[in-house]
Amino acid sequence: MRTALGLLLSFVVTSTAMAQAPAARPLQTINAITFGGGYNIPAWIAQRQGFFEKHGVAVNLAYTPNSVYLMTNLIEGKFDLALTAIDNLIAYQEGQGEVPVKAQPDLVAFMGMDSGFLHLIAAPPVKTFADLRGKEISVDAMSTGFAFIVRDMLARSGVSESDIRYVRAGGSPARFRALLEGKHAATLLPTPFEMQAMERGYNKLASADTIFGHYMGRTAFAQRAWVKSNETAVLGFMRAYRDAMEYLFDPRNREVCEALLIANDPNTTPALAKKTYDIFVDAKSGLFRNLMIDVGGIRTVLALRGKYGTPQKSFTDPMKYVDLQYYEKAFGAK
């Protein structure tokens, strides 16, 4: 009898406590789009470790075949935010995009991630820039900043644009496959794609960081109106990404991070995962641990866009494309 009564009281107390417990706050879903590649490791970490949920968001991460798909679908509202080169933002904002868009975008970047990790990789027979004459070089799209980097590399090396032919081949994964299939003589590849190609006997002709110095590569950006009306989710996304960066840079988590690189990319071997990890956590040239936008790097992007973009324009103000208030709200003073 006492046992039965005790069980009943226990049930009542437990049920009352459960009824009084505050309901968990529903997660806000963010539909994000990016290019495929190992540089997405902070997002993979945030998903695996529950950092997005910790900060109140659920992130659906989609991979784009090319910049046109990414930008047109972002501008049309099919995705909430993009994780890609800030040059794409500038191109479409300034009417220099690869294709026309249905509405004038009002995009803003609020978080920086890397300088691009960009390398010009050529097929085994191509040893020098001069060897590229008469051959095809693949790009995502002709209007992108990464294509401008290739064009400037060639110009600096004495190879005129009439000496080669550019071919649109999509994002890094697609260009990597096309290069290995012998469809093109060279392409610009980010880490870890360049190492995957070099392991197969392909040649590195140049690296963007040694030529251009500061360059703002991937940022997180979205329509300004969406960012303003979804500020809580934006700040949660940023804080989750910062947690993921801290996890990545902690050497105690190296094995997990390398395993994530291998699991998410069939071309990454254990040896390449180790090399990729070292590059990403390099204190000077790795991923942006603090997620701060490199304003000086945007100036480099603008200089190249002013030189090669069409219609011709002059760009002078990098702050036109960023809003640092969200960084300050998420993490405090710069």
N, C-alpha and C positions, 0 to 999 in steps of 0.2 A: 504493500500500500504506500509506504513511504517512498519506495523506489519509483512507483508510478507517479506520485505527486511531484517528486523531485524532477522527473523527466518532463512533466507538464510545465512546471515552473520554468525549467530551463528553456523549453520551447518558446514559452511566452516572452521571456526576457530577450532571447535571441531574435525573435520575430519583431519585437518592439524596437530593438536596436537597429535592425535592418530597415525597418520602416522609417526610423528617424534619421538614418544616415543620408547625407546629401547625395543626390544623384550625380554621377560623373558628368562633367561637362562634355557635350558632344564635340567630336573632332570636326574641324572645318576642312573640307576636301580642297586640295590645290591640284589642278591639272597642269603639270609642268612638261616642257618639251626641251630636248637637248639632242646633241649628236652622240652616237655611240663611241665609247672609248674609255680607257682606264682612268682618265681624269675625272670621271664620275664617281670615283671611290668615296668622296665624302657623302654623297647621297646614298650609296650602298651601305656605308657604315651607319648612317642615320636611320635607315630602314631596319638594319639588322639589330642595332642596339636599342631601338625604340625611342630614339631622340626626337623624331617628329611627333610621336604620340605624347611624349613628355611635355612638349611645348604646344600642344593643342591642335596639331594639324595632321591630316592624312594626305600623303603625297602620292599621286599617280604619275609616274615618270614614263614618258613616251620618248621614243627615239625617231628622229626625222631622217628621211633619205637624203635631204638636201636643204639648203638655206631658203629656197623659194617656198617649199612646203612649210617650213618652220615659221617664216615671217608672215606669209599670207594667212595661215590659220591662227596665228597669235593675234594679228590685227583684226581678224573677223570674229574673235572671241571664242574660238573653239578650244583654245588653251588659255590658262590664266597668266602664266609667266614662262619665260625662256631662260635657259642657262646656255649662253653661247657668246660669241664674240660681240663686243659692243659696237664694232663696225657695222654689223647688220642693223642695229638700232639706228645708227646715224644714216646709213644708206637709205633706208625706207622713210625715215623722218624727213630727209632732205630731198626726196624725189629722185634719188640715184639708185633705187633698187633695181633688181634684175627684171622685175615685171611690174606693171601697174597694179595698184591696190584699190579696193572699192571705196575706201574712206581714208582721209588724211589721219595718219596715226599720231598719237600723242604719248610717246613711250618715254620711260625714265628708268635708269639703272640705279640700283640701291645697294649692290653688294659686288665686290670684286673677288675673283677666284684664282686667276693665273695670268701669266704673260704669253700664253699660247703654246710654249714648248715646240716651236715650229722649226722644221728641218726640210731642206730640199733634198729629196732622195731620188737617185737615178738607177736605171737598170745596169746590170753588171758591165756591159760593154762601154757605158758612158763614164769616163773617168774625170772629165773636166767640163766646164761650161762650154768650151768650144765644141766639144763632142755633141752638144745638143743641136747644133745647126742642122736644119733640114728634118728635124724630128718633132713629135707631138708631146706636149706637156699638158697634163690634166689639171683642171681646177674644179671647184664646186660650181661656181658661177663667175662670169667675167667681172661682175660688179662688186665682188666681195673684197674686203681688206686683205685676206690671205692671198687672193689672186694678185693684188697690188704688190704684196711682198715679193712674190715670184718675179713679177715684171721688173721691179726695182733691182732685185738681185741680178737679173740678166743684164740690165742696162749698166750696172756697175761693173759687170764682168766683160763688157764689150760685145755682148750678143744682142743684136737688134731684133725688134719684134717681127720684122719681115723674115728673119732667119728661122723662125720656129712657128708652130701652129698650136693654138690653144684648143682644148677639147673640154667641154663641160661633162663631168663624170660624177657629180654628187658629193656627198660628205666623205669624211676621212675613211670610214670602213669600205665604202664603194671604190674610192680611188686606190686604196691599198690593194684590194682584190684585182682591180684592173691593171695595176702596175705588175703584180705577180703573174698575171695572165699574159703579160707582154703586149698589152694593148697600147701602152704609152711609154715614152722614154723616161719620164720623170714626173714627180708631183710633190707638193708640199704636204708633209705628214707630221702630226703631233706625236709626242710620247704617249704610249709606248709603241705606236705603229712603226716609227722609224727604226727602232731596235729590232722589231720583228722582221723587217725587211733586210736590215743589215746582216742579221743572222743567216739569211739565205743568200748572201753574197752581193746585195745591192750596196750602192755607194752613197755616202753623204757628201754633197757638194758644198753645202753651206748651212749655217744655223742662224735664224733670225736674231737671236739675242746678241750674237757677236757683231752683227752688222748695224742693227737699229737701236741697241741699248734698251731703254725703257719702251715697252709696248704693252698696252692694255689689251689683254686677250679676252677671256671669258668673264662675263658678268651675269648677274641675275637682273632681268628687267621685265617690265610689264607696262600695260597702258596706265597712264598716270591716274586716271579716274578709278581704275580697279584697285591700285595700290592704296589710294586715299580711303576708299570705302571698305577695304579689307585690311586695315592697318594691323589689327591684332594678329591675323594669320600671317602677314608679312613678317612681323617681328618674331613670331613663333618659328617661322621657317628659318630666319636668319640665326636665331639662337640655337636651333637644332643643328644647323650647318656648322656653327662655331664649336658646339660640343663634338661634332664629328671630326673637325680639324684637330681639336685637342687630343682626341682618341687616336687619330692617325699619327700625330707627331710624338706620341708616347711610345718609346721603343719597346715597352713591355707588350704592346699590341701588334708588334710587327708580324708575327706569324698569322694572326687573324687577317690582317690587311693583305698580306701576300696571298692568302687563300681566297679572299674576295676577288682579287685581281684575276686569279686563275679561273675561279668559278664563273666569272662574268665575261671572260674572253677566251675562246678556245685556242687562240693563237699565242696565249701567254703561257710559257713554260715556267716551272719553278725557278730556274735560273734568271729568266727575264723578269719575273715578279720581284726578285730581290733587287735587280738593277732599277726597275721602275720605282719601287718603294724609295730607294735612295735618292732618286731624282726628285720625287714629289716632296720629300721632307727636307731637302736641302735648305739651309737657313737663308741663303741669299737668292737662289734661283728657283726654289720649289713652289708649291702651291701657296697661296696667300693665307697663312695661318690665321691672321687677324681679320681677313675678309675685307680689308680696306680697299677702296678703289684707287688705282694709281692715276692721278690726274695728269701727271707728266707723261705717262704712257698713252693717255687719250690724245695728247698733243701730237704724238708720233702718228697715231691712227689718222688724225685730222690732216696732217701734212701729206700723208700718202693719198688720202681721199681727195684732197685738193689738187694733187698732181695728176691722178689717174681717173678720178670719177667723172661721169658724164650725166647730165650737162655740167660743164665746168663751173665750179663754185670755189669761193674762198672761205675757209673755216678758221675761226679765231678763238671761240669760247668753249672750252671743254665742259664747263659747268652747265651748259645748256642741256646736257643729256643725262645729268645725274642729280640726285637729291640726297644729300648726306644727312638730312634730319632723321631718316629712319635708322641709319647706322648709330647715330647718337642716342636715339631712343632705345635701341636694342642693347647697346653695349656701353653707353655713357660717352664721355667726352673722347674725342679722337686722340 
